Amino acid sequence: MIIGLDDTDSVNGMCTTYIGTLIVEALKDLGSDLIREPPRLLRLNPNNPYKTRGNGAVSIRIRENSGPRLSDKIKSVSFDIITKYSESGDNTNPAIVFIDDNLITKETLVFAKRALHEMLSIEEAISLLDKIGAEYKFIGNGRGLIGALASCALELDDFTYELIVYRSHNKRGKKFVSEESAIQIEKNYSPRIFSSYDFENNRMVISPHSDCPILYGLRGESPEILFEAASQIKSEPPFKRNLFVTNQGTDMHLEEKMIEEVLPFSSVIVNGVISKDPYTVLGGHVFFEISNGKKILCAAYEPTKGFRNIIRNLSKGDQIVAYGGVLDTEYGLTINLEKIEVLKLTEIFKNKKPVCPICGNQMKSIGKGKGYRCKKCHTKNKDSLAEPIQREIKEGLYEVPICAKRHLSKPLLRYGRERNFEEERFKFDYTKFDIKFEGI
């Protein structure tokens, strides 16, 4: 059986991974070997306007042949936790689904993949759940069913791990996590652990600023390296922890598209030629236009900080690949850039005043398009010398800083590190993993 849950938090607090951890803890009490592998934290469409923060859904896999009585107990305990601990709010619509492994059909796989790229309806999720005979419960309007179902069916190609350490859900307000700890982890463990500290902007990114139960989270390539690093972090006393298999840092949300195929709320990879030079608007956002028959705007918004200077160095005629989420803005469809690849730079020339061929003095312009004339001997010359300008940017791949990176965006340091989930999924013995810290 697979348990899927989503939309248990709000912009004000709580976290779906915390609710999932409480369920895992309760199920471990029912049987130490009941959960056969780490739960999955699956980030879905990052452009969904209904999301709270990271649009993460959680799924938990239960060993087969648990028996009808135990299955009923699992369902009852899980929904009780959803009901008791989910954050209340106008936009919080918690949901939980229970699906037998053999109910994961091709249709559910397609639905899950679409949840990464599209806006799906509650009605479609309910229709599919009813069609495959899955059990589900929800509070509110049922929007959480979309992510809950998708988290059960989404197939992983590449994957990473996240070790999340929590404070008590009753504790609110300022968190203490040593910034120096994050700095040392970034220095000592990158690229095996990624996105811990942003040196470019002097910002710690392992501890969220939101009033949620997450004290800190470490993202990396193996459980062992995350446990080792976590033992070196100085923080307030932690409460619980959990290890997740996740699609974070994989670019799983991006799809290659032609400009005419781009839709709002999708995440795309678009190849094109810059057809309008970069320009800065009020607020410090930098825009430019690309074309491959059709045209679309690209934007490096103010939170991308120094990345905007890279964009400012682009020029009309450069061939690029834009990576990012599509927003429907006041300017029209706009790609909110996560990465950019410069394939080919156009040559830019500056006009150099020619030297008089008779007397050697520098000639002066006599008007736009009229050429040049020597002031001394009055010799005329219609031509100027075109001198190439040294570009401030080189061909290659550029990304936004860590502090502006989406959970799903693959860091450049992970390129070439793709992994086979089916080959690695059972290497870590989750049955021996302790949720609680000593003394709790």
C-alpha positions in Angstrom: 0.0 0.0 0.0 1.1 3.6 -0.7 0.0 6.5 1.4 0.0 9.9 -0.3 -0.6 13.3 1.4 -0.6 16.9 0.5 -1.7 20.5 1.3 -1.5 20.1 5.1 0.3 23.4 5.6 -0.3 27.1 4.9 1.8 30.2 4.2 1.7 30.8 8.0 3.1 27.5 9.2 3.2 23.7 9.4 4.9 21.5 6.8 3.6 18.5 4.8 6.9 16.7 5.5 6.3 17.1 9.2 2.8 15.6 9.0 4.4 12.8 7.0 7.0 12.3 9.7 4.4 12.0 12.4 2.6 9.4 10.3 5.8 7.4 9.8 6.5 7.6 13.5 3.1 6.3 14.3 3.3 3.5 11.8 6.7 2.4 13.1 5.1 2.0 16.5 2.6 -0.4 14.8 5.4 -2.5 13.4 9.2 -1.7 13.1 9.4 -3.2 9.6 6.1 -1.8 8.4 7.7 0.9 6.2 9.9 -0.6 3.7 11.9 2.4 2.4 12.3 6.2 3.1 9.3 8.3 2.3 9.3 10.4 -0.8 9.2 14.1 -0.9 8.1 15.0 -4.4 8.1 18.6 -5.5 5.3 19.3 -8.0 4.6 22.2 -10.4 6.6 25.1 -8.8 4.4 27.6 -10.7 1.2 26.5 -9.2 -0.6 29.6 -7.8 -2.3 27.5 -5.1 1.0 26.3 -3.6 2.1 27.4 -0.1 5.9 27.4 -0.3 7.7 24.5 -2.1 4.6 22.6 -3.4 5.9 19.4 -1.9 3.8 16.2 -1.5 4.8 13.2 0.5 4.2 9.4 -0.1 4.9 6.5 2.2 5.3 2.9 1.1 4.0 0.2 3.3 5.2 -3.4 3.0 2.8 -5.8 1.3 0.5 -8.3 3.0 0.0 -6.1 6.1 -3.5 -7.7 6.5 -7.0 -6.1 6.4 -7.1 -5.3 10.1 -3.7 -3.7 10.2 -4.5 -1.8 6.9 -7.6 -0.3 8.5 -5.5 0.7 11.5 -2.9 2.4 9.3 -5.6 4.3 7.5 -7.3 5.4 10.7 -4.1 6.5 12.4 -2.9 8.4 9.3 -6.1 10.4 8.8 -6.3 11.2 12.5 -2.9 12.8 12.3 -3.9 14.7 9.2 -7.0 16.0 11.0 -5.2 16.9 14.2 -2.0 18.5 12.9 -2.8 20.1 9.5 -2.6 23.9 9.5 -6.0 25.6 9.3 -6.5 28.3 6.8 -8.6 29.5 3.8 -6.1 27.9 1.3 -5.3 24.8 3.3 -7.1 21.7 1.9 -5.5 18.6 3.3 -5.9 15.2 1.7 -4.7 11.7 2.0 -5.0 8.7 -0.4 -4.4 5.0 0.1 -3.5 3.1 -3.0 -2.5 -0.5 -3.5 0.6 -0.9 -5.6 -1.3 -2.7 -8.3 -3.6 0.2 -8.7 -0.8 2.4 -10.2 -1.9 2.3 -13.8 -0.5 4.0 -16.9 -3.2 6.7 -16.5 -2.0 7.5 -13.0 1.6 7.7 -14.1 0.6 10.2 -16.8 -1.4 12.2 -14.2 1.5 12.3 -11.9 3.9 13.5 -14.6 1.4 16.2 -15.7 1.3 17.4 -12.0 4.9 18.6 -12.5 4.0 20.8 -15.5 0.3 21.6 -15.6 -2.6 22.9 -13.6 -4.8 19.9 -12.8 -8.3 20.0 -11.5 -9.7 18.5 -8.3 -12.4 16.8 -10.4 -9.9 15.0 -12.5 -8.1 13.7 -9.4 -11.3 12.4 -7.8 -12.4 10.8 -11.1 -9.1 9.0 -11.5 -9.1 7.9 -7.8 -12.6 6.5 -8.2 -11.7 4.8 -11.4 -8.8 2.9 -10.0 -10.7 2.1 -6.7 -8.4 4.0 -4.3 -9.5 5.1 -0.9 -9.2 8.8 -0.1 -10.2 11.4 2.5 -9.9 15.2 2.4 -10.8 18.3 4.3 -11.9 21.5 2.6 -12.3 21.5 -1.2 -10.2 18.5 -2.0 -7.3 20.2 -3.8 -4.8 18.2 -1.8 -5.9 15.1 -3.6 -4.0 16.2 -6.7 -0.6 16.2 -5.0 -1.4 13.2 -2.8 -2.3 11.0 -5.9 0.7 12.4 -7.9 3.1 11.6 -5.0 2.1 8.0 -5.0 2.5 7.5 -8.8 5.4 9.8 -9.8 8.3 7.8 -11.2 11.8 8.9 -10.4 14.7 8.9 -12.9 17.3 11.0 -11.2 16.9 11.6 -7.5 18.5 13.0 -4.3 18.0 12.7 -0.6 17.0 15.3 2.0 17.5 14.9 5.8 15.1 17.2 7.5 15.5 18.0 11.2 12.5 19.5 13.1 11.7 21.5 16.1 8.4 20.9 17.9 5.3 22.1 16.0 4.3 23.9 19.2 7.5 26.1 19.0 7.1 29.2 16.9 9.2 32.2 16.2 13.0 32.7 15.7 15.1 29.6 15.1 18.7 29.1 16.0 21.0 27.3 13.5 24.6 28.2 13.3 25.5 30.0 10.1 29.1 28.9 10.5 27.9 25.3 10.5 26.2 25.8 7.1 29.4 27.5 5.8 31.6 24.6 6.8 29.2 22.0 5.2 29.2 23.9 1.9 33.0 24.1 2.0 33.6 20.5 3.1 30.9 18.5 1.5 30.0 20.2 -1.8 29.1 18.7 -4.3 28.0 15.6 -2.3 25.8 17.9 -0.3 24.4 21.0 -2.2 22.6 24.2 -1.6 23.6 24.8 2.1 25.2 28.2 2.0 25.2 31.0 -0.7 28.7 32.5 -0.6 27.8 35.0 -3.4 25.1 36.6 -1.2 26.3 35.5 2.3 23.1 33.7 3.1 22.4 30.4 4.9 19.8 28.4 3.0 19.5 25.2 5.1 17.1 26.8 7.6 13.8 28.2 6.3 12.7 31.7 7.4 9.0 30.6 7.5 7.3 29.7 10.8 7.2 26.0 10.0 8.6 23.1 12.1 11.7 22.6 9.9 14.8 23.5 11.9 17.1 22.7 8.9 17.4 20.4 5.9 20.4 19.0 4.2 20.2 17.9 0.5 22.7 15.5 -1.0 23.6 12.3 -2.8 23.6 9.7 0.0 22.0 9.2 3.5 25.4 8.5 5.1 27.0 11.8 4.0 23.9 13.7 5.2 24.0 12.0 8.7 27.7 12.8 9.0 27.2 16.4 8.1 24.2 16.8 10.4 26.2 15.7 13.4 28.4 18.8 12.9 25.6 21.3 12.9 25.2 23.5 16.0 21.5 24.5 16.6 18.8 24.7 19.2 17.9 21.2 20.5 16.2 19.3 17.6 12.9 17.4 18.1 12.5 14.9 15.3 14.1 14.1 12.0 13.3 12.2 8.8 15.1 11.1 5.7 13.4 11.6 2.3 14.0 10.4 -1.2 13.2 13.4 -3.4 13.2 14.8 -6.9 14.9 18.0 -5.7 17.8 19.2 -7.7 16.9 17.1 -10.8 15.2 19.6 -13.2 12.3 17.2 -13.4 9.9 20.0 -13.9 11.4 21.3 -17.1 10.2 20.4 -20.6 11.7 21.4 -24.0 9.2 23.5 -25.9 9.0 25.7 -28.9 7.8 29.2 -28.0 4.4 28.7 -29.6 3.9 25.7 -27.3 4.6 27.5 -24.1 1.7 27.8 -21.6 1.2 29.7 -18.4 2.3 27.9 -15.2 4.5 25.5 -17.1 8.3 25.1 -16.8 10.2 25.1 -20.0 13.5 24.9 -21.9 13.4 27.2 -24.9 16.0 27.7 -27.6 16.1 31.1 -29.3 17.9 34.1 -30.5 17.8 37.3 -28.5 15.7 39.7 -30.5 15.6 42.6 -28.0 18.5 43.7 -25.9 18.2 43.3 -22.1 16.7 46.3 -20.2 16.0 47.0 -16.6 12.6 48.0 -15.3 11.5 49.6 -12.0 12.3 47.2 -9.1 15.6 46.1 -10.7 14.1 43.3 -12.8 15.9 42.6 -16.1 14.0 41.6 -19.2 14.9 40.6 -22.7 13.2 39.0 -25.7 14.0 35.8 -27.6 12.6 34.5 -30.8 12.6 31.2 -32.8 9.8 32.3 -35.1 7.5 33.4 -32.2 8.7 35.8 -29.5 8.6 35.5 -25.7 10.0 37.6 -22.9 12.6 36.3 -20.4 13.2 37.8 -17.0 15.8 37.8 -14.3 13.9 39.1 -11.3 15.5 41.1 -8.5 15.8 38.1 -6.1 18.3 36.5 -8.6 20.8 39.2 -7.5 24.1 39.0 -9.4 22.6 36.7 -12.0 21.0 39.9 -13.5 24.5 41.2 -14.4 25.1 38.1 -16.5 21.8 38.8 -18.3 22.7 42.5 -18.8 25.8 41.3 -20.7 23.7 39.5 -23.4 23.0 41.2 -26.7 20.7 41.1 -29.6 21.7 38.3 -31.9 23.1 36.0 -29.2 21.8 32.4 -29.4 20.7 31.0 -26.0 18.7 28.4 -24.2 16.4 29.7 -21.5 15.3 27.5 -18.5 12.5 28.6 -16.2 8.9 28.8 -15.1 6.3 30.6 -17.2 4.4 33.5 -15.7 1.5 35.4 -17.2 2.5 38.9 -16.4 1.4 42.4 -17.4 4.0 42.2 -20.2 2.6 38.8 -21.5 4.0 35.3 -21.1 7.4 35.6 -19.4 10.0 32.9 -18.6 11.2 33.4 -15.1 14.8 32.4 -15.6 16.4 29.6 -13.5 19.3 29.0 -15.8 20.6 30.2 -19.1 22.9 28.6 -21.6 24.8 30.8 -24.0 25.3 28.8 -27.2 26.8 31.5 -29.5 27.7 35.1 -29.0 27.2 37.5 -31.8 30.0 39.9 -32.7 29.5 43.5 -31.6 31.5 46.3 -33.2 32.2 49.9 -32.3 32.9 52.4 -35.1 36.4 53.8 -35.0 37.1 57.1 -36.7 39.4 56.6 -39.7 42.8 58.2 -40.1 43.3 60.6 -43.1 45.2 58.7 -45.8 46.8 61.9 -47.0 48.1 63.7 -43.8 47.6 61.1 -41.1 45.3 63.2 -38.9 42.2 61.6 -37.4 39.1 62.4 -39.5 35.8 63.7 -38.1 32.2 62.9 -38.9 30.3 65.2 -41.2 26.9 63.7 -40.3 25.1 60.5 -39.9 25.7 58.3 -43.0 27.7 61.0 -44.7 31.1 59.7 -43.8 34.2 61.5 -42.5 36.4 64.6 -43.5 39.9 65.6 -42.5 39.8 69.0 -40.8 43.4 69.8 -42.0 43.4 68.8 -45.7 39.6 68.3 -46.2 40.0 64.8 -47.6 36.7 62.8 -47.4 36.2 59.2 -46.5 32.9 57.4 -46.3 34.2 54.3 -44.5 34.9 53.8 -40.8 37.0 51.0 -39.2 34.8 48.5 -37.4 36.5 47.3 -34.2 35.1 44.2 -32.4 34.2 44.8 -28.7 35.5 42.3 -26.2 32.3 40.7 -24.7 31.9 40.5 -20.9 30.2 37.1 -21.1 31.4 33.8 -22.5 29.6 30.8 -24.0 28.4 28.4 -21.3 25.8 27.6 -18.7 24.8 30.0 -16.0 22.5 29.6 -13.0 20.8 31.8 -10.4 22.4 32.0 -7.0 21.6 29.3 -4.4 19.3 31.8 -2.4 17.1 32.1 -5.5 17.1 28.5 -6.6 13.9 26.5 -6.8 13.9 23.1 -5.0 13.6 21.3 -8.3 16.3 23.2 -10.1 19.4 21.1 -10.8 22.6 22.8 -9.6 25.3 22.9 -12.2 27.5 20.9 -9.8 25.1 18.0 -10.2 25.3 17.8 -14.0 26.7 14.4 -14.9 25.6 12.9 -11.5 22.2 11.5 -12.6 21.3 8.3 -10.8 19.2 5.1 -11.3 16.6 5.0 -8.6 15.6 1.4 -9.2 19.2 0.2 -8.7 19.6 2.2 -5.4 16.3 2.3 -3.7 16.9 -0.4 -1.1 20.5 0.3 -0.2 19.4 2.2 3.0 17.7 0.2 5.7 14.9 2.5 6.8 13.5 0.0 9.3 16.5 0.9 11.6 16.1 4.6 11.2 15.1 6.6 14.4 12.7 9.5 14.0 13.1 10.7 17.6 16.2 12.2 19.1 17.5 10.9 22.4 15.8 12.3 25.4 12.5 12.9 23.7 
